[in-house]
Amino acid sequence: MKHLLISDPNLIQIDTIGLIVRFFGYINSPLTKHCYEVNVLISTLAAVALAAPQGSQAPTEPIPILRQDSQVNGDGSYQYSYETGNGISADQKGDLKKVGDVEALEVQGQFQYPGDNGNIQLSYVADENGFQPQGAHLPTAPPVPEPIQRALAYLATAPPQPQQPAQ
């Protein structure tokens, strides 16, 4: 391939157009179209196979709703609860609460469902302090090591340090 110093921008444009024409000619060639069609077919079949129900996970009959209740009040408060035939249940209630100058929704609830190792149960509160879940299955922070506890206790009782003048 020859490299030329081209000072005329029109020649550069013509060369660029030639590259584009060659590139699209390659893409539109019969072999490339065939490869593309095969790739699309294989991708579609893989997507269908992955989206199909997996073994015994697909329910064979509808799951009954054993209990369902909901109520929405004019003051903005509400409550709902339900229970299904496969062990899933939930209930929640919400009330408007004055937080500073605005009204905010305070929500309390719980849900449970069957898990691999027994029922999973979670209760929660959502208010001006955020979402606060509680459940035996949730991870907890490890205990603070004893040396760190001693250092924190010392720092809490130590006299304040004199401030250094700004430099």
N, C-alpha and C positions, 0 to 999 in steps of 0.2 A: 504494500500500500504506500502510495506517495503522499508526503505531507507538503503542502504548498502554503506559502504565506499569501493570504488573500486579503487585499485591502478593499475590495469592492463588496459592500454588504449585500448587493443583489446576488452575487455568486454564492455567498454563504447561504442565503435563503434558498436558492435553487438546490444546493447540495443537501440542505436539511429536508426539503420537500422530497428529494430522491430517497433519502433514508426512510422517511415516513411511508412513502409509496411501497418500498421494498418490505418494510415491516408488516404493513397491512396485507400485502400480497402473500406473505408467509402465513399470517393468521387465517386468511381466507382460502388457503390451499385445501384441496380435498382431504389430504392426510390429516392436517390439523383439525379440520371440522370433525372428522371421524373420531379422533382421539378425544376431542372435547365432548362429543356426544356419548362416548363410552364412559368418560369420567362423570358426566351428569347422571347417567343411568346407574352407575355403581353407587354414587353418593345418595341418590334417591332410594335405592334398595336398602342401603345401610340405615338411612334415617327411618324408613318404615319398620325395619327389623328392630331397631332400638326403641321405637315408640310403641310397639305391640305390648300387650299385658304380659308380664313375666310370671309364668307358672301359676302357682296357687295364690298369688297376691290379688288376682282379680276376683271380686265377689261374684258368686254364682246367682245370688238372689238379692233383692233390695234389703237394705238394713232398716228395720222399723224405727220410727220415732216413738219412744215410749211416753215422753212428756215434753211439752213445749208451752212456754208462757212468756208473754212480753207485754209491757205496759209503758207507754210514754205519756207523761203528765204535762199539763199546760205550763208549769213553772220551769220546765227544762229538765226535770229529773226523769229517770227511766229505770227500768229493771228488765232483765230477761233471764230465762233459764231453759235448758233443754237436756234431755237424756236420750241416748240411742240404744238400740238393742245389742250393739257390740261393745258396750262399756264406756263410750265417750259421753262425758257430761260437762256442762259449763253453766255458770251463773255469774251475773254481773249487775251492779247497780251504780248509777251515777247521780250526783246531786250538784246543783250549782252552789258555789261557795264564793263569798266575797274575799278577794285577795288584794289588799291595797285598795286601789280605785276601780279595779275591774272585777267582773265575775268570771270565775274559772270553774271548770268541771272537775269534781273529785270523783274518781272511779275506784271501786273495790270489786274484786271478783276472784274466781277460781275456776280452774278446769282440770279435768283428768282424762286419761286415756290409757288403754292397755299397752304396756311396753314389753320388750323381750324378757325383762327380769321383774315382772309385776307391774302394778299400776304406777303411772307417772302422774303426780299431782303437783300443781303449781297454784299458789295464791298470790295476789298482787294488789297493790295500791298504786294509783297514778294520780298525783296532785301537783301542787306547786313545787314540790321537791323532786319531781320526776317519776319515772317508772321504777317501782321497788318490788321485784319478784322475790318469793320465798318458796323453797322446795328442797326436799332431801336430796334430790338428784343434781342440784346446782353446785358447781365447784366453789370451794371456799379458799380464802387466802391461807397460806401456811402460817404457823405461829411465828411470832417475832423472836429471833434468837436471843438468848439470855444476855450476851455482851451488848447487843443493841439496846435491850430494855434498860440495862444499867446505865449506858451512855445517855439515853433519853431522860432517865430519872436524874442523873447528875446535871444535865443541861437545864432541867426545869428548876433546880434549886440553886444553881450557880448565880453569882451576882452578875449584873449586866456588864459587858465590856465597854471601856471608854471608846467613844467614837474618834476615829482618825480624821484629821482635817483633810478636806478634798484637795487634791493636787492639780 
